[in-house]
């Protein structure tokens, strides 16, 4: 087991798994105390979780729960691990169930251990709210978790709560009195939880992206990739790579994006991480379209939409449909229009989240039909929508489209704004 612990500590996850399995077999033969075997099962679950083998990790954690003692910290710690595997698969419902079991495990217990367990549970509740994009709920839960974490002096609680606060304060426009993301990274690194530190770096990349600081976002994403690789998490490294690809495609740095995206897709396929393929294929389709390979783009984006529909991912399906409409509009604008409006109808209220991109797609389709006046009206209305949503990239694309429709009609302030946005986002023009 010592060899396994050392391997896990140094993120040699496959080696750790092999050693833990050998230790469990030896423990069964020698009649080792069940509680000690429970700790080995937990460590095996950690090694499997880092390899993105989430169902196997949960099975190991279930074995640990069968053997764990009555103490609230130990049981809650295992249940939190189970919840995190569900969150990594996007299942907040099952994560909530795990945390309900955690609360039951703490019921009736008093003392420092019980207070620490409750603090950790609240920090996971905040993480669940963040996964559900409930910014206000996440902020409220994270503030409570921070208070409890500080009272108990538990760095794990504080790290998780600071992770959520970094995201929630950005989304809600709350001005923090410190950089919660940097604090979370330092706490996780102190706990030797590099995979968690990588998650925070990835979140900070997302915040920089939304703020229009694309160069800063790419830097954070690359730091996240490096930390994920050091942690032995091929899945998280690939997802960070997908985020970098999205920005490189947006910046029209197609050669750089092309070098990375195929590696990302191969990794996700090898890991069986099908849930992430629609997003990656949308970026690949955008790359192909931007490179002038229209027929290939249509094929890839059609596949992206089909994968999203099969995965019951309505947002991903609509995102793919918008990109597909732009590709199809080149040769079949009428068909592109019909398919796009059908996808919007299927998406329902979700379409509001992509309103700026939809405005650009509709204006582009009208332009492809030769309906210059209609395209201009749609593009100008789309500009107001993009500005209302703070969608800088869509604002830039709509300004570019208006310039293509009638270069002489673009006022100087619009040209200046277009240049400002291109410079700020790093978009090649």
C-alpha positions in Angstrom: 0.0 0.0 0.0 2.9 2.4 0.7 4.0 2.1 -3.0 0.4 2.7 -4.1 0.1 5.8 -1.8 3.4 7.2 -3.3 2.2 6.6 -6.8 -1.1 8.3 -6.1 0.8 11.2 -4.5 2.9 11.6 -7.6 -0.1 11.2 -9.9 1.1 7.9 -11.4 -2.5 6.8 -11.4 -2.4 3.6 -13.3 0.5 2.4 -11.1 -1.4 3.4 -8.0 -4.4 1.5 -9.2 -2.4 -1.7 -9.7 -0.8 -1.5 -6.3 -4.1 -0.8 -4.5 -5.7 -3.8 -6.2 -2.8 -5.9 -5.0 -3.2 -4.5 -1.5 -6.9 -5.3 -1.4 -6.3 -8.9 -2.5 -3.6 -9.3 0.1 -5.8 -7.7 2.7 -8.6 -10.1 2.0 -6.3 -13.1 2.4 -4.8 -11.9 5.6 -8.1 -10.8 7.2 -7.1 -7.1 7.5 -9.4 -4.8 9.5 -12.4 -3.8 7.3 -11.9 -0.1 8.1 -8.4 -0.3 6.8 -9.6 -2.0 3.6 -12.2 0.8 3.3 -9.4 3.4 3.2 -7.7 1.4 0.5 -11.0 1.2 -1.5 -11.3 5.0 -1.2 -7.7 5.5 -2.5 -8.4 3.1 -5.4 -11.5 5.2 -6.2 -9.3 8.3 -6.3 -6.9 6.7 -8.7 -9.8 5.6 -11.0 -11.4 9.1 -10.8 -8.2 10.7 -12.0 -8.3 8.4 -15.0 -11.9 9.6 -15.8 -13.2 6.1 -15.0 -16.1 7.5 -13.1 -18.5 4.4 -12.8 -15.6 2.3 -11.6 -14.6 5.0 -9.1 -18.1 5.1 -7.7 -18.1 1.3 -7.3 -14.8 1.6 -5.4 -16.3 4.3 -3.2 -19.4 2.1 -2.6 -17.1 -0.6 -1.3 -15.4 1.9 0.9 -18.7 3.0 2.4 -19.6 -0.6 3.2 -16.4 -0.8 5.3 -16.1 2.7 6.8 -16.6 3.3 10.5 -19.4 5.4 12.0 -17.4 8.7 12.0 -19.0 11.5 10.0 -15.8 12.7 8.4 -14.8 9.4 6.9 -18.2 8.6 5.4 -18.9 12.2 4.3 -15.5 12.3 2.6 -16.3 9.2 0.6 -19.8 10.5 -0.3 -18.3 13.8 -1.4 -16.0 11.9 -3.7 -19.0 10.1 -5.2 -20.7 13.4 -5.7 -17.7 14.9 -7.5 -17.7 12.0 -10.0 -21.3 12.7 -10.8 -20.6 16.4 -11.2 -17.7 15.5 -13.6 -20.3 13.7 -15.7 -22.8 16.6 -15.4 -25.3 14.8 -13.3 -26.3 17.2 -10.5 -29.3 15.1 -9.6 -27.1 12.2 -8.5 -24.6 14.5 -6.9 -27.5 15.9 -4.8 -28.5 12.4 -3.7 -24.9 11.7 -2.6 -24.9 14.9 -0.5 -28.3 14.0 1.0 -26.7 10.8 2.2 -23.8 12.9 3.5 -26.2 15.0 5.6 -27.8 11.9 7.0 -24.4 10.6 7.9 -23.7 13.7 10.0 -27.1 13.9 11.7 -26.9 13.3 15.4 -23.1 13.9 15.5 -21.5 16.8 17.4 -18.0 18.0 17.8 -15.2 19.2 15.5 -15.4 16.3 13.1 -19.1 16.8 12.5 -18.7 20.5 12.0 -16.0 19.9 9.4 -18.2 17.3 7.7 -21.1 19.8 7.5 -18.8 22.5 6.1 -17.6 20.2 3.4 -21.2 19.3 2.5 -22.1 23.0 2.1 -19.1 23.6 -0.1 -20.3 20.7 -2.4 -23.8 22.2 -2.4 -22.2 25.4 -3.7 -20.4 23.5 -6.4 -23.6 21.8 -7.5 -25.3 25.2 -7.8 -22.4 26.4 -9.9 -22.7 23.3 -12.2 -26.4 24.2 -12.6 -25.5 27.8 -13.6 -27.4 29.1 -10.5 -25.1 32.0 -9.8 -27.0 33.5 -6.9 -27.6 30.1 -5.3 -24.0 29.2 -5.7 -22.9 32.6 -4.2 -25.1 32.1 -1.2 -24.0 28.5 -0.5 -20.3 29.4 -1.1 -20.5 32.3 1.4 -22.0 29.9 4.0 -19.4 27.3 3.3 -16.6 29.9 3.6 -17.9 30.9 7.0 -18.0 27.2 8.1 -14.6 26.5 6.6 -13.0 29.4 8.4 -14.6 28.3 11.7 -13.3 24.8 11.4 -10.0 25.6 9.7 -10.7 23.1 7.0 -8.6 24.0 3.8 -10.6 21.5 1.6 -13.9 23.4 2.4 -12.3 26.8 1.8 -10.7 25.7 -1.5 -14.0 24.4 -2.9 -15.9 27.5 -1.6 -13.4 29.9 -3.1 -13.6 28.1 -6.4 -17.3 28.8 -6.5 -17.0 32.3 -5.2 -14.5 33.1 -8.0 -17.1 32.1 -10.6 -20.2 33.4 -8.8 -18.9 36.9 -8.1 -18.0 37.3 -11.7 -21.4 36.2 -13.0 -23.4 38.2 -10.5 -21.2 41.3 -10.9 -20.3 41.2 -7.2 -17.0 43.0 -6.4 -14.9 40.6 -4.3 -12.4 41.9 -1.7 -9.8 39.3 -2.8 -9.0 37.0 -5.7 -10.8 33.9 -4.7 -9.5 32.0 -7.7 -5.9 32.5 -6.8 -6.7 31.6 -3.2 -8.4 28.4 -4.3 -5.4 27.4 -6.5 -3.0 28.0 -3.6 -5.1 25.9 -1.2 -5.5 23.1 -3.7 -1.8 23.0 -4.4 -1.1 23.0 -0.7 -3.4 19.9 -0.5 -1.6 18.4 -3.5 -4.9 18.3 -5.3 -3.5 19.4 -8.7 -6.6 18.3 -10.6 -8.7 20.7 -8.5 -6.3 23.5 -9.0 -6.5 22.8 -12.7 -10.3 23.2 -12.5 -10.0 26.6 -11.0 -7.5 27.7 -13.7 -10.0 26.5 -16.3 -12.8 28.5 -14.6 -10.6 31.6 -14.5 -10.0 31.1 -18.3 -13.8 31.1 -18.7 -14.1 34.3 -16.8 -11.4 36.0 -18.8 -13.2 34.8 -22.0 -16.5 36.3 -20.9 -14.7 39.6 -20.0 -13.3 39.8 -23.6 -9.7 39.1 -22.5 -9.1 36.2 -24.9 -5.3 36.3 -24.6 -5.6 36.0 -20.8 -8.2 33.2 -21.2 -5.8 31.2 -23.4 -3.1 31.6 -20.9 -5.3 30.3 -18.1 -6.5 27.4 -20.2 -2.9 26.4 -21.0 -2.0 26.6 -17.3 -5.0 24.3 -16.6 -3.9 21.9 -19.3 -0.4 21.7 -17.8 -1.7 21.2 -14.3 -4.1 18.5 -15.5 -1.3 16.6 -17.2 0.8 16.8 -14.1 -2.2 15.4 -12.2 -2.5 12.5 -14.8 -6.0 13.7 -16.0 -6.1 13.2 -19.7 -9.8 14.1 -19.8 -9.3 17.5 -18.1 -6.3 18.2 -20.3 -8.4 17.5 -23.4 -11.2 19.7 -22.2 -8.8 22.5 -21.6 -7.5 22.0 -25.1 -11.0 22.2 -26.5 -11.4 25.6 -24.8 -8.2 26.8 -26.3 -9.4 25.6 -29.7 -12.6 27.5 -29.4 -10.7 30.8 -28.9 -8.1 30.1 -31.6 -10.9 29.4 -34.1 -12.6 32.7 -33.0 -9.3 34.5 -33.5 -9.0 32.8 -37.0 -5.7 31.2 -36.1 -6.8 28.2 -37.9 -3.5 26.5 -38.4 -2.8 26.6 -34.6 -6.3 25.3 -33.9 -5.9 22.5 -36.4 -2.8 21.2 -34.7 -4.6 20.9 -31.4 -8.2 19.9 -32.1 -7.5 16.4 -33.6 -5.4 15.5 -30.6 -8.3 16.6 -28.3 -10.9 14.6 -30.2 -8.8 11.5 -30.3 -8.3 11.7 -26.5 -12.0 12.1 -25.8 -12.9 9.2 -28.1 -10.3 7.0 -26.4 -11.6 7.9 -23.0 -15.2 7.3 -24.0 -16.1 10.9 -23.1 -18.9 11.1 -25.7 -20.7 13.9 -23.9 -18.0 16.4 -24.9 -17.8 15.5 -28.6 -20.6 17.8 -29.8 -18.7 20.9 -28.5 -15.5 19.7 -30.0 -17.1 18.9 -33.4 -18.7 22.4 -33.4 -15.3 23.9 -33.1 -13.9 21.6 -35.8 -16.8 22.6 -38.1 -16.1 26.3 -37.5 -12.4 25.7 -38.2 -13.2 23.9 -41.5 -15.7 26.6 -42.5 -13.2 29.4 -41.7 -10.6 27.6 -43.8 -13.0 27.4 -46.8 -13.6 23.7 -46.6 -17.4 24.1 -46.7 -18.5 20.5 -47.6 -16.3 19.1 -44.8 -17.7 21.6 -42.4 -21.3 20.6 -43.2 -20.5 16.9 -42.6 -18.8 17.6 -39.2 -21.5 20.0 -38.0 -24.3 17.6 -39.0 -22.5 15.0 -36.9 -22.2 17.4 -34.0 -25.9 18.1 -34.0 -26.8 14.4 -34.2 -24.4 13.6 -31.3 -25.9 16.4 -29.2 -29.5 15.2 -29.9 -28.5 11.6 -29.1 -27.0 12.8 -25.8 -30.1 14.8 -24.9 -28.1 18.0 -25.0 -30.5 20.7 -26.4 -28.1 23.6 -25.9 -25.3 21.7 -27.8 -27.8 20.8 -30.5 -28.8 24.4 -31.0 -25.2 25.6 -31.0 -24.4 23.0 -33.7 -27.4 24.1 -35.7 -26.4 27.7 -35.7 -22.9 26.8 -37.0 -24.4 24.4 -39.5 -26.7 27.1 -40.8 -23.7 29.4 -41.6 -22.0 26.6 -43.5 -25.2 25.5 -45.4 -26.1 29.1 -46.3 -23.2 29.3 -48.7 -24.8 26.8 -51.1 -28.3 26.4 -49.9 -29.5 29.5 -48.0 -33.2 28.5 -48.1 -32.5 25.1 -46.7 -30.2 26.7 -44.0 -33.0 29.0 -43.0 -35.6 26.3 -42.7 -33.3 24.0 -40.7 -32.2 26.8 -38.3 -35.8 27.9 -37.5 -36.8 24.3 -36.9 -33.8 24.0 -34.5 -34.8 27.2 -32.7 -38.4 26.0 -32.3 -37.1 22.7 -30.8 -34.8 24.6 -28.4 -37.6 26.7 -26.9 -36.4 29.1 -24.2 -32.8 28.0 -24.6 -32.6 30.0 -27.8 -32.5 33.2 -25.8 -29.0 32.3 -24.6 -27.8 32.2 -28.2 -29.8 35.2 -29.4 -26.7 37.2 -30.6 -25.3 34.2 -32.6 -28.8 33.5 -34.0 -29.0 37.2 -35.1 -25.7 36.9 -36.9 -26.8 33.6 -38.6 -30.1 35.0 -39.8 -28.5 38.1 -41.2 -25.8 36.0 -42.9 -28.5 33.7 -44.5 -30.3 36.8 -45.8 -27.1 38.1 -47.2 -26.4 34.7 -48.9 -29.9 35.0 -50.5 -28.9 38.4 -51.9 -31.4 40.2 -49.7 -29.1 43.0 -48.8 -31.8 45.3 -47.2 -33.2 42.5 -45.1 -29.7 41.4 -44.1 -28.9 44.9 -43.0 -32.0 45.3 -40.9 -31.3 41.9 -39.2 -27.7 42.8 -38.6 -28.5 46.2 -37.1 -31.1 44.6 -34.8 -28.6 41.9 -34.0 -26.0 44.5 -32.9 -28.4 45.8 -30.3 -29.0 42.2 -29.1 -25.2 41.5 -29.0 -24.5 44.6 -27.0 -27.3 43.9 -24.6 -25.8 40.4 -23.9 -22.2 41.7 -23.8 -21.5 39.3 -26.7 -18.3 40.9 -28.0 -17.5 38.4 -30.7 -21.0 38.4 -32.1 -20.9 42.2 -32.1 -17.7 42.1 -34.1 -19.0 39.6 -36.6 -22.2 41.7 -37.1 -20.1 44.8 -37.7 -18.0 42.9 -40.2 -21.1 41.7 -42.0 -22.5 45.2 -42.2 -19.2 46.3 -43.7 -19.4 43.6 -46.3 -23.0 44.5 -47.2 -22.3 48.1 -47.9 -18.8 49.4 -47.0 -19.7 53.0 -47.8 -22.6 53.0 -45.4 -20.6 52.1 -42.3 -20.1 55.2 -40.1 -16.7 56.0 -38.7 -17.6 55.1 -35.1 -18.7 51.6 -36.2 -15.4 51.1 -38.1 -13.5 52.2 -35.0 -15.6 49.9 -32.8 -14.9 47.0 -35.2 -11.2 47.6 -35.0 -11.3 48.0 -31.2 -13.0 44.7 -30.8 -10.7 42.9 -33.2 -7.7 44.2 -31.3 -9.2 43.4 -27.9 -10.1 39.8 -28.8 -7.0 39.2 -30.9 -9.1 38.4 -34.0 -7.2 38.3 -37.3 -8.9 40.6 -39.8 
